[in-house]
Amino acid sequence: MHSHPRIAIVGGGPGGLTLALLLHRQGIPSIVFERDRHPTERPQGGTLDLHEGSGLLALEQAGLMDAFRAAARYEDQGSRQYDTQGRLLFDHDPGAEGERPEIDRSALRAMLLDALPEDTVRWARNLRDIHDHGDGRWNLVFDDGVEGPFDLVVGADGTWSRIRPLLSPYKPQYSGVCFIEFGIDDVDRAHPALAALVGRGKMGAEGGGKALIVQRNGHSHFRGYAIFRVPLGWAEKRFDFTSPQAVREGLIREFDGYDDTLLDLIRASGDRFAVLPLHALPVGHCWNHRKGLTLLGDAAHVMSPFGGEGVNNAMHDALELARALTGESTFDDAVAAYETAMFARIVPSAEEAAISIATLLSHDPEPYPM
């Protein structure tokens, strides 16, 4: 490119930060606007594995593979499946030889932030609106003022993106599946039996139209999910989230018939619970190019996490957009080319995720009442 556009990235998750870092390494500045007040204001989600050709490729191009190897948990790639009576049905543990090492989302975010200039991310900037400047540029309206105009605004702001409505009329639709997230701290010391049950990686148990999934995170922490196929809003009506003990007791009732070895995972949970209804955009979601705007990651193609590609897709988007913007085309042509290629690239993983979520717990013969 012969000149650099003024670039705003809305959202400081892995996709947005990866894009900012890749641009920075090419001498192109950008500003990341993030609503969190600081990097550790809220939990960043569970562990994830980065894949060759997408997430790991983006980190390699960003010069972060040494930092990744230092932070990744190569020993936590195992997978176990139990029946509802706690009988082990499947156990695969490649150990440190596996090709998809785990890393906590918080560790990945910290790694990306450490590699960026300190003034790249503007914290505590909650986007309220975006206004057309009238010449293909855009102003961003925050709680505390207006920033801009920007030549390019990249929506990396997740499922409920505020940038997406300017490009696409589609809204994410509820999949019918709801997670209730919980955590267990200090598992290796305080809960050795549960540590042995889950092992080095993740475990699942499914039956009776519901499921439990628990994954090992760093720092001897488990992140668990009680999973139901239910109407939207069911969990909030079913459980008293003002009382952690009431939620634990309610979950144990819901999983009546499961063996105590599995229910002990719920009994040991901490006091933080989160309701996570899964939403997705249509397979093949796309939009007509509009000058000065684009999307990446969940803002562009949110899908079920059961495909395992969410963060990898977001980081791959960032890599391809950065490549386009550092090429020889005008920045508007570069963005249009990135979008066209991204629409096609995402379809296979979106199809796989859609099939996975459509069939998950679909055998339940008795729908949950409201």
N, C-alpha and C positions, 0 to 999 in steps of 0.2 A: 504494500500500500504506500501511497505517496504522502498521505497525511493521516493523522490519527483522529478519529471521532472522539467526542467526549462521551464516555460510557458510564452508565449507572447500572449496577447489579442489585436487584431487590431480593434480598434473602441471603443470609450468611450460613447456609448449610453446606454440605460437601460439594454440591454442584456449583453453587455461586462462588465459593472460595477457591475451588479448583480453577474455574475460569479466570478469576482475578489473578491467581498466581501464574498461570500460563501466559497471560497477557503481560504481566509484570516482567517475566523472564525475556519477553520480546521487546521490552522497552515501551510498552503501551500502558499508560496509567488507567485505572478505573477506580470507582468508589463503590463500596458495598454498603448498602443500607440494611441494617438488621434491627428488628424490633426488640430483641433481648437487650437488657440493660448491660449485661456483661456475659462472657463466654459460658459461665457455669450457673446462670440464673435458673435454668430448668433442666431436667433430665433430657438427654439427647436421644434416648432410645437404646435399644439393645445392641448386642454384638452383631457384626456382619462379616462376610467374607468377600474379598475383592477378587475379581476374575482376570485372568490373562486376556489381553485383547480389549479390555474396557477399563475397569477401575485401576488395575495395576499398570496398564499402559499409560493412563493419564498421570499416575504418580511417577512413573519412570520419566516421562517427558517433563514433569515438573521438578525433577531432580531430587525426589524424596524417597527413593527406594531404600537407602541406608537408614533413614529415620523410620520408615515403615518396618523394616526387618527388626529394628530395635524394639518397636512397640507391639508388633504383631504376636499373637499367641499361636505358634505353630503346633503346639501340643494339644490344642483344643478343637480338633476337627472331627471328633467322634460323633456318632449318631446311634441312638437306641430307640426301639419301639417296644412298648409293653401292651398287654391286654388290660382290661379293666380290673383284673385280679392280681395285677403286679407281676405276671409271668413275662419274662423276657422273650420277645418274638424275633428281634433283630438286633444285632450289635456289630457295628462297623467302626473301627478306630484305626485310621491310617497313621496315627501318631504324627511326629514331626515331618514325616515324609510326604504328607498330603500336599496337594497343589492349591488349596484354598484356606490359608491361615486366617484366623479370626482376629478382628481388631474392634475394640469398643468405639462406638460413634464419637464419644467424647474425646478419645485419644486421637482419632482421625481429624476431628475439628481442631484440636490443639496443635497437631502437627502442621496443618495448613496455615493456621494463624501465625505460628512461629516463623514461617518462611516468608510471610508478607510484610511489607513496610508497615510500621505501627499505625500510620494514619489512613490505611486503606479502608478499614471497617469503621463505619459510623454507628455506634451502638445507641440503643434506646430511640430508634427512629421508626415509628409505627406509621406505615403508609396509609393515608386516608383517601387519597384520590390522585389521579394523573390527568393533566390538562394538555391538550394540543396547543403548542406554541404558535401554530399557524404556518410553519415552514418546514414541516417534517421533523421538527424537534419537539421535545416533551418536557413539561415541568412536573415535578413530584411534590405533592402536598402532604406534609407530615403534621403531627399534632402541634409541633413547635415552629412551623414555618414552611417556606417553599424553597426547593432546590432546583436548579436548572438554569437555562434549558440544556437538555442532553440530546446528543445526536442519536444515541442508541440506549434504550432501556431494555435490560434483559430481566424478564420475570423468572427468578429462581426461588419463588416464594411459595412453593408447595401446592398441596391439594386445593386449597381455597385461594388461589392466586388472585390478587387484585389487578394484575396486568392481563390475565387471560381474557376477561370479558371484552377488552378492546380488540381482540383478535378472533374470538370464537364464541358462539352462543351456547356451546355445550357446557353443562354442569356435571360434575362427578355424581354418579348415581350409587345409592346404597346397594351393596352386594347381597344383603341378607345375612351376612356373617358379622358377629360382634365379638371383640376381644375384651376381656377384663384383665388388665395388666396388674401384676403384683411383683414384689421383690423379696428376696431373702438375703440378708447380710451375713458375712462372716461364716459361710457355710462349712468350710473345712474344719474350723475349730469348734463352732457351736452346734453344727448339725452334720456330723460325720456320716451318719446313715443316709441322709439325703445326698450328700456329696458322692457317696458310693453309688446311689441309685442313678443319678444323672450322669456321672462319669465325666470324662474330658470332652465336653461338647454339648450336645443337646439331647433331650429325650422327649418322647411323645407317648400319650395313651389316649385311645379313642374308643368310644362305644356309647350306645344309648343316645345317639344324636348330639353328643358333645365331645369335647376333647380338652386335654391338658398338654401344653408344650412348655418345657422349661429349658432354658439355655444358660450355659455358664458364661459369665462375663469376667472381666478382669477384677482383681482385688478381692477374690473369693466371694463374688456376688452372683446370685442367680436372678434372672429375670424370667418370670413365668406369665403364661397367658391361659386363662380359662376361656374356652371358645364355644360359642353357641350360634346356631342358625335361628334367628329370632327377628321379629319386626323391629324397625327402628324405634328407639325410645324404650324398648323392653327393659333394659338393664337399669335405667334410672327409676323405673316404676317398681322393679323387683327388689332392689337393694337400697338400704339406708346408708348412703355414702357419707353421712355425717358421723357415722360410727364405724371405725375399722373392724371392731369385733363383730358387729352385726353383719358386715360384709363377709367376713370369714365364715361365720355361722351359716349365712345364706348360701355361700358357695358350697360348703360341705353338704348342705341339704340338696342342692342341685345335682351334686355328684354322688348322691346316695346309690349304693351298690358298688362303687369303686372301692378297692382294697385300701385299708388304712395306710399302707406304705405309700400310696399315692396321695391320699388325703392329707398326710402329714406335710406335704408341700404347701398346702393351703394353710394349715395350722401354724406353720413356721413363718408365714409371710409377715412383712412389716406393715406399717400403718398407711402406706401410700398405695391407693388403687386408682386406676385410670380406665375410663370407658373409651374403647377405640372401635367405633363402627367402621368397617372397611368400605371405602368408596372407590370407584374407578371411572375413568373416561372410556368412551367407546373404543374398541379396537379399530385402528385406522384413523384415529382423531387427527385432524389437520385443519388448516385455516389458509385463507388467502393472505399472501404477504402484505404487510403494511409497513411503510417506511418508518424506521426509528424504533420498532418494537420487535421483540421475539421472546421465546420461552425456552426453558430447558428443565429437565428433570420432571418431578411430579407436576409442576405447573403445566407442562406440555402433554404428559402421558401417564398420569397416576394410574397405577394398576395394583392388583393384589400382591402382597408380599410373598405369596407362595411360589411365585416364579423365581424369586431370589435375585432379581435383576435391578431392583429399584435404584439403589445408590450407584451400582455399576453403570446403569444407563445414564444417570445424571452426570457422572464424571466423564463418561464417553461423549455425551452432548457437549460438555465444557471443552473437551479436547478438540472436537471437530469444529466448534464455533471459533475457538482460538486460532486454529489452523486457517480457517476461512478468513478471519479478520487480519491475519498477518500475511495473506497472500497478495497477489497483484491486482485483484479486482477492487472496484470501489466498495466501500463498506456496505452499501445497500445491496449491491449484487452479491456480495459475499454472504450476507445474512440470508438472502433468498435461496442461495445454493445450499447453505447449511440446512435450512428448513426442509427443502425438497429431499435431501439425502436422509435426514433424520426421520421424516415420516415413514420412509420405506424401511429403514434400519430397525425401527422399534416394533414393527408389526409382529414378527415371530415371538418375541418375548411377551408382548401384550396378549397374543392368542394363547400362549401357554398359561399365562397367569389367569386369563378369563376361564379357561377350562378347569384349572385347579380350583378356583373359588366356586365355580358352578357345581362341581361335584363334591366339594367338601361337606360332609355331614348331610348330604342330600338324601340319604337313605332313611332319615328320621321319619318314622311313621306317624308321629304325633306332634304337630306343630306346637310350639310354646304359646300359651295363652298370654294375652296382655294383662 
